Amino acid sequence: MRADPGVPGPGQSGNGGIELGLRGRLITGRPGETVIDDGTVLIAGERILWCGPTAELPAGVDVDTQQVPVILPGLVDVHCHGAVGRTFSADAEGARLAAAYHAAQGTTSVLASLVSAPSSVLLEQIAVLRELVQDGTLAGLHLEGPFIAKSMCGAQDPAAIIDGDPELLRQWLEAGQGTLRSLTLAPETAHFGDLVALCRRYGVVPSLGHTDATAALTREALGGAIEAGAASAGAVTGTWSATHLFNRMPPLGHRQPGPIPVLLQAAVDAPDRMVLELVADGVHLDPEIVRMVFGLVGPGSIALITDAMAAAGMSDGHYTLGSLDVLVQDRVARLVPGAGDAIPGAIAGATSLLLDNVRRCVEWGVPLADAVAAASSTPARLMGLDRRGAAEGSPYPVGSIARGYRADVLVTTEELELLQAYRAGASLTQERKTRADHSV
């Protein structure tokens, strides 16, 4: 990286407002960029003033630089339901606590995910949470339903799942005042095309998930025939994502393939328009699956997510997800089964943190730079957070360590254990909670 003209060079005085310098093994988060073994990051106020190989640091820069093991970008989670006993809902204080906890643990940008609920409940939640987006606490809102398949509802209340209704969606979008960024919906829901058109009009990313769709219907939903090997046929229109790929959709079969191979092919053919969510927590997906998807589509088409619920940062115990009761045992969250039902309940979100999932990916053989990019620049790009002014409450883009970006920076050990998190240049500290049996 060449010397940045924004940093004082030879013969210039001052330090350009630099308040913090970090030097160590640098991963910028951008797909295709390799690890810089000896890198430096200079932070001035809320933004990154300069970053790159230390050997290219402009002469004359007068700043005390801290030697640290590893420097990562702040992580971006586009699918998260809560933490520390709190669920993203109409409880503004609880939502702030959950967002602050994730930020202090390395996820400096988080979308609040809302499960299927009656329209009046969703409107109330949107009205409360939009203010947290507008003040920069949250990076946006994600509606995970209710236009999904009851047969694939998972840990969502089937009574709250309804057919696609464009008028209801319009009401939610209007209530969001531009803060809604993503909507999970099933291709088989009624008025699917109208719902997607509304998403496009309001700048919302449609995310296919909680679906029982066939391969053919999934291909049709994406807006064109996706033919293997036909570059002109990868007609994926607009930006899409897949909600926690593999989970709550038919398994990939050689005679009944379902949506998974179509979504994978879409990411191969149109990597700038299809992003696949993966929950790499060791519960939702086997490591072999995670490695396979990274190998097939690359980090530019993968968004590592947590799908974290209220038990993240807490000990085992009883919690809620939406209107449903959840029991967490050995860090695995499942719906509480009915009386006399010996079958374990459905997996009900997750309890891990995004940095934990990055660490697991690396342990499973995913290159460090790829795992980091899938948890930072790719999800930021998917939601438009990598554009100047796109992040509410800040004029700076997020998702990478790059000049002019918001100074969201993590310092970790070589084993990716968090040592320090900075958000907009401010140091974050927070103790982990250990209280169980906290229902929300």
C-alpha positions in Angstrom: 0.0 0.0 0.0 1.4 3.4 -1.0 1.8 6.3 1.4 -1.5 8.0 2.1 -1.6 11.7 1.2 -3.7 12.3 4.3 -0.8 11.5 6.6 1.9 14.1 7.2 5.0 13.3 5.2 8.6 14.5 5.3 8.9 18.2 6.1 5.3 18.4 7.5 4.5 19.1 11.1 2.0 17.5 13.4 0.5 14.1 13.3 -2.6 14.7 11.3 -4.9 14.3 14.3 -3.7 10.7 14.9 -4.9 9.5 18.2 -3.9 5.8 18.1 -1.5 3.7 16.2 -1.6 -0.1 16.1 1.1 -2.4 14.7 0.9 -6.1 14.2 -0.3 -8.8 11.9 -2.9 -7.0 9.8 -6.0 -8.5 8.1 -8.0 -5.8 6.3 -11.1 -7.9 5.7 -11.2 -7.3 2.0 -11.7 -10.4 -0.2 -8.5 -11.2 -2.1 -6.2 -9.3 0.1 -3.6 -11.3 1.9 -2.5 -11.1 5.5 0.1 -8.3 6.1 2.6 -9.8 8.5 3.8 -6.4 9.7 1.1 -3.8 9.3 0.2 -0.5 10.9 -3.2 1.2 11.4 -3.5 4.9 12.2 -6.7 6.1 13.7 -7.8 9.8 13.9 -11.0 10.4 15.8 -13.7 8.1 14.4 -12.0 7.1 11.2 -9.0 5.2 9.9 -6.4 7.7 8.6 -3.9 5.2 7.1 -3.2 1.5 7.0 -0.8 -0.8 5.2 2.6 -2.4 5.5 4.7 -0.8 8.2 7.6 -0.5 5.8 5.4 1.9 3.7 4.4 4.2 6.6 5.2 7.8 5.5 8.2 9.4 7.1 7.6 12.1 9.6 4.6 10.5 11.3 5.0 11.2 15.0 2.7 8.8 16.9 3.2 6.2 19.6 2.4 2.9 18.0 1.2 0.0 20.1 2.7 -3.4 19.2 -0.1 -6.0 19.2 -0.5 -9.6 17.9 -3.3 -9.4 15.3 -5.4 -6.6 13.9 -8.8 -7.3 12.4 -11.7 -5.1 11.2 -14.8 -4.8 13.4 -17.1 -7.6 12.4 -20.6 -7.3 10.8 -23.5 -9.6 11.8 -26.5 -9.3 9.5 -28.6 -12.0 11.4 -28.8 -11.6 15.2 -31.7 -11.9 17.6 -30.1 -10.7 20.9 -27.7 -11.4 23.7 -27.2 -11.2 27.5 -30.7 -12.3 28.3 -32.3 -9.7 26.0 -34.0 -10.1 22.6 -34.3 -7.5 19.9 -37.9 -6.4 20.4 -39.9 -3.4 21.6 -37.6 -3.2 24.6 -35.2 -0.4 23.7 -33.1 -0.7 26.8 -32.7 -4.4 26.3 -31.8 -3.9 22.6 -29.1 -1.4 23.5 -27.6 -3.8 26.1 -27.6 -6.7 23.5 -26.0 -4.5 20.8 -23.4 -3.1 23.2 -22.5 -6.6 24.3 -22.0 -7.8 20.7 -19.9 -4.7 20.0 -17.7 -5.2 23.0 -17.1 -8.8 21.9 -16.0 -7.7 18.4 -19.2 -7.4 16.3 -19.2 -3.6 15.9 -22.1 -3.6 13.4 -25.2 -5.7 14.0 -28.6 -6.0 12.4 -31.5 -6.7 14.7 -33.4 -9.7 13.5 -37.1 -10.0 14.3 -39.0 -13.3 14.1 -42.5 -13.8 12.7 -45.2 -12.1 14.8 -48.5 -10.5 14.3 -48.4 -7.2 12.3 -49.2 -5.1 15.3 -46.3 -6.6 17.2 -43.9 -6.1 14.3 -45.0 -2.5 13.9 -44.3 -1.8 17.6 -40.9 -3.5 17.4 -39.9 -1.6 14.2 -41.1 1.8 15.8 -38.8 1.2 18.8 -35.8 -0.3 17.0 -35.7 2.2 14.1 -34.6 4.9 16.6 -31.6 2.7 17.6 -30.7 2.4 13.9 -31.0 6.1 13.5 -28.7 6.8 16.4 -26.1 4.3 15.3 -26.6 1.7 17.9 -27.8 -0.8 15.3 -26.8 -1.1 11.7 -30.4 -1.9 10.5 -33.3 -4.2 10.9 -33.9 -7.7 9.5 -37.4 -9.3 9.3 -37.1 -13.1 9.4 -40.6 -13.8 8.3 -43.6 -13.9 8.5 -43.8 -14.8 4.7 -42.2 -18.2 5.1 -43.1 -21.8 4.9 -44.9 -23.3 8.0 -43.3 -26.6 7.2 -39.9 -25.0 7.6 -40.7 -22.6 10.4 -38.1 -24.0 12.8 -38.1 -22.0 16.0 -40.8 -19.6 14.9 -44.4 -19.7 15.9 -46.3 -21.3 13.1 -49.4 -19.3 14.1 -47.6 -16.1 13.2 -46.6 -17.3 9.6 -48.9 -15.9 6.9 -49.1 -15.7 3.1 -47.3 -12.9 1.4 -49.1 -9.7 1.8 -47.7 -6.7 -0.1 -49.8 -4.2 1.8 -48.6 -5.4 5.1 -45.0 -5.3 3.9 -45.5 -1.8 2.7 -46.7 -0.7 6.1 -43.6 -2.2 7.8 -41.3 -0.6 5.3 -42.9 2.8 5.8 -42.8 2.4 9.6 -39.1 1.5 9.3 -38.3 4.9 7.7 -35.4 3.4 5.8 -34.0 1.3 8.6 -35.2 -2.1 7.3 -32.3 -3.7 5.3 -33.3 -7.4 4.9 -36.4 -9.6 4.6 -36.4 -13.4 4.8 -39.1 -14.9 2.7 -39.9 -18.2 1.0 -40.2 -18.4 -2.9 -43.5 -20.3 -2.5 -45.2 -17.5 -0.5 -48.1 -15.7 -2.2 -47.3 -12.6 -4.2 -43.6 -13.3 -4.1 -42.8 -11.1 -7.1 -44.7 -8.2 -5.6 -42.9 -8.6 -2.3 -39.5 -8.6 -4.0 -40.5 -5.5 -6.0 -41.3 -3.7 -2.8 -38.0 -4.7 -1.3 -36.2 -3.3 -4.4 -38.2 0.0 -4.1 -37.2 0.5 -0.5 -33.6 -0.7 -0.7 -34.2 -4.0 1.2 -32.3 -7.2 0.4 -34.7 -10.2 -0.2 -33.3 -13.3 1.5 -34.5 -16.7 0.6 -35.0 -19.0 3.5 -37.3 -21.0 5.7 -38.5 -22.6 2.5 -39.7 -25.9 1.1 -39.2 -24.7 -2.5 -38.0 -27.0 -5.3 -35.0 -26.2 -7.3 -37.1 -25.0 -10.2 -39.1 -22.6 -8.1 -36.0 -21.3 -6.5 -34.5 -20.7 -9.9 -37.6 -18.9 -11.0 -37.6 -16.8 -7.9 -34.1 -15.5 -8.6 -35.3 -14.1 -11.8 -33.8 -16.3 -14.5 -32.5 -19.6 -15.6 -29.2 -20.3 -13.8 -27.6 -22.8 -16.1 -24.3 -24.4 -15.1 -21.5 -23.1 -17.2 -23.6 -20.6 -19.1 -22.2 -17.2 -18.2 -25.0 -15.3 -19.9 -27.7 -17.3 -18.1 -26.7 -16.5 -14.6 -29.6 -14.0 -14.6 -29.8 -13.2 -10.9 -31.6 -9.9 -10.8 -30.7 -7.5 -8.0 -28.9 -8.4 -4.8 -30.0 -11.4 -2.9 -29.0 -13.5 0.1 -29.8 -16.9 1.5 -30.9 -17.1 5.1 -28.7 -19.6 7.0 -28.0 -21.8 4.0 -28.8 -25.5 4.6 -30.8 -24.8 7.7 -34.6 -24.8 7.5 -34.7 -25.8 3.8 -34.8 -29.3 2.1 -31.5 -31.2 2.2 -29.6 -31.5 -1.1 -30.6 -34.7 -2.7 -29.4 -36.2 -6.0 -33.0 -36.7 -7.3 -34.7 -34.0 -5.3 -32.1 -31.2 -5.1 -34.2 -28.5 -3.5 -33.0 -24.9 -3.3 -29.4 -25.4 -2.1 -27.7 -26.2 -5.4 -29.5 -23.3 -7.1 -28.4 -20.9 -4.4 -24.8 -22.2 -4.6 -24.8 -21.9 -8.4 -26.2 -18.3 -8.1 -23.3 -17.4 -5.8 -20.8 -18.9 -8.3 -22.3 -17.2 -11.3 -23.1 -13.8 -9.7 -20.9 -13.4 -6.7 -21.7 -9.7 -6.5 -25.4 -10.3 -6.3 -25.8 -13.5 -4.1 -24.5 -13.9 -0.6 -25.0 -17.1 1.4 -25.4 -16.9 5.2 -23.6 -19.6 7.2 -23.9 -20.3 10.9 -20.4 -21.8 11.6 -21.1 -22.5 15.3 -20.4 -26.3 15.1 -24.1 -27.0 15.7 -25.9 -25.7 12.7 -23.4 -27.0 10.1 -20.7 -29.6 10.0 -17.2 -28.3 9.3 -17.0 -30.2 6.0 -20.0 -28.2 4.8 -18.5 -24.9 5.8 -15.2 -25.8 4.0 -17.1 -26.9 0.9 -19.0 -23.6 0.6 -15.9 -21.5 1.1 -14.2 -23.6 -1.6 -17.1 -23.4 -4.0 -18.1 -19.7 -3.8 -15.3 -17.9 -1.9 -15.5 -15.3 0.9 -17.0 -12.7 -1.4 -20.3 -14.6 -1.5 -20.4 -15.7 2.2 -21.7 -13.9 5.2 -20.9 -15.6 8.5 -23.7 -14.9 10.9 -24.4 -15.8 14.5 -28.3 -16.2 14.5 -27.6 -15.4 18.2 -30.5 -15.3 20.6 -30.8 -14.1 24.2 -28.6 -16.8 25.6 -25.5 -15.5 23.8 -23.1 -14.3 26.6 -25.1 -16.2 29.2 -25.0 -19.6 30.8 -27.3 -22.6 30.1 -30.9 -22.1 31.2 -34.4 -21.1 30.1 -35.0 -18.2 27.6 -37.5 -17.2 25.0 -37.3 -16.5 21.2 -40.3 -14.5 20.1 -43.2 -16.1 21.8 -41.6 -19.5 22.2 -39.8 -21.1 25.1 -36.2 -22.2 24.6 -33.9 -24.4 26.7 -30.1 -24.0 26.4 -28.1 -27.0 27.3 -24.4 -27.4 26.6 -24.6 -24.1 24.7 -27.2 -25.5 22.2 -30.5 -23.7 22.1 -33.6 -25.8 21.3 -37.4 -25.2 21.6 -38.8 -26.7 24.7 -40.6 -29.9 23.6 -44.3 -30.5 24.4 -45.3 -32.5 27.4 -44.5 -36.1 26.9 -42.7 -35.4 23.7 -39.4 -37.3 23.7 -38.1 -35.7 20.4 -35.8 -32.8 21.0 -37.2 -29.4 20.0 -36.0 -27.6 16.9 -32.7 -25.6 17.1 -33.7 -22.2 18.3 -31.0 -19.8 17.1 -27.5 -19.9 18.5 -25.4 -18.8 21.5 -22.0 -18.2 19.9 -20.4 -14.8 19.0 -19.3 -13.9 15.5 -15.6 -13.9 16.4 -16.1 -17.4 17.8 -17.4 -18.5 14.4 -14.4 -16.9 12.6 -12.1 -18.7 14.9 -13.9 -22.0 14.2 -13.6 -21.5 10.5 -9.9 -21.0 10.7 -9.6 -24.1 12.9 -11.5 -26.0 10.3 -9.1 -25.0 7.6 -10.6 -21.9 6.1 -7.8 -19.3 5.3 -7.7 -16.6 8.0 -8.2 -13.7 5.5 -11.2 -15.5 3.9 -12.9 -16.2 7.3 -12.5 -12.5 8.3 -13.8 -11.2 5.0 -16.9 -13.3 5.3 -17.6 -11.8 8.7 -16.8 -8.2 7.8 -16.5 -6.7 4.2 -18.9 -9.2 2.5 -21.9 -8.7 4.9 -21.2 -4.9 5.0 -21.3 -4.9 1.2 -24.5 -7.0 1.1 -26.3 -4.4 3.2 -24.7 -1.3 1.7 -22.8 -0.5 4.8 -19.6 -0.1 2.9 -20.8 3.1 1.3 -20.0 6.5 2.8 -22.9 7.7 4.9 -24.8 4.3 4.6 -24.3 3.5 8.3 -26.8 5.5 10.4 -25.2 7.8 12.9 -21.8 7.8 11.1 -20.6 9.4 7.9 -18.1 6.6 7.4 -18.4 3.2 5.7 -17.7 0.0 7.7 -16.6 -3.6 7.1 -12.9 -3.2 6.3 -9.7 -1.7 7.5 -9.2 1.0 4.9 -8.5 4.7 4.7 -11.6 6.7 5.4 -13.6 3.9 7.0 -15.0 4.1 10.4 -12.4 3.0 13.0 -13.9 -0.3 13.9 -10.9 -2.3 14.8 -10.2 -5.5 16.8 -7.0 -6.5 18.5 -6.7 -10.3 19.1 -4.2 -12.9 20.1 -2.8 -15.2 17.4 -5.5 -17.6 18.4 -8.1 -14.9 17.6 -9.1 -14.4 21.3 -10.3 -10.8 21.7 -8.0 -8.4 23.5 -9.5 -5.1 22.6 -12.3 -3.8 20.5 -12.6 -0.2 19.0 -15.8 1.2 17.5 -15.6 4.5 15.8 -12.2 4.9 17.5 -13.6 4.4 21.0 -12.4 1.5 23.2 -15.1 -0.9 24.3 -15.1 -2.9 27.4 -17.8 -5.1 28.9 -17.8 -8.2 31.2 -19.5 -11.3 30.1 -22.8 -12.1 31.8 -23.2 -15.5 33.5 -26.8 -15.3 34.8 -29.1 -18.1 33.6 -32.9 -18.6 33.7 -33.5 -15.1 32.3 -36.6 -15.1 30.2 -37.4 -12.1 28.0 
